[in-house]
């Protein structure tokens, strides 16, 4: 935490508090430790933390789940230029000319962040979000939800959107 800018300390603390509550609900003792920038959950638990602007969430699971990822973003739309960094060609084509495209881009970014976290937990490094192509037929609305395979791993995904935030998740079962 000492390497974080002071403004991020509270979000980090809230994320770890959310993780502690998650472990308590799962009936698992022990803290969530740090492995570099990534959280390291106790043996037998897979988990993911996200925090943004004074709000934090943790998604954790025990047996039967290989990995999870969760992401929380502000509801504000991402700038259209971000699509070049986040989206595959098919996804950019889907977004082009779509009403509310920037809001859809924010939800897609959040979903890809959730997938990224789950894949990292499986030891699958991801160089960039653009390489995590989501089937455009799943992108029909907000939240982005469905079942599809990324790098040979089947995922169940979902999300919710409020006036203030977008929350997405990805779950890989065993």
Beta strands, then each sheet from edge to edge (+ up, - down):
strand 1: 33-35
strand 2: 38-40
strand 3: 46-52
strand 4: 55-61
strand 5: 65-74
strand 6: 146-150
strand 7: 153-161
strand 8: 165-173
sheet 1: 1+ 2-
sheet 2: 3+ 4-
sheet 3: 5+ 8- 7+ 6-
end
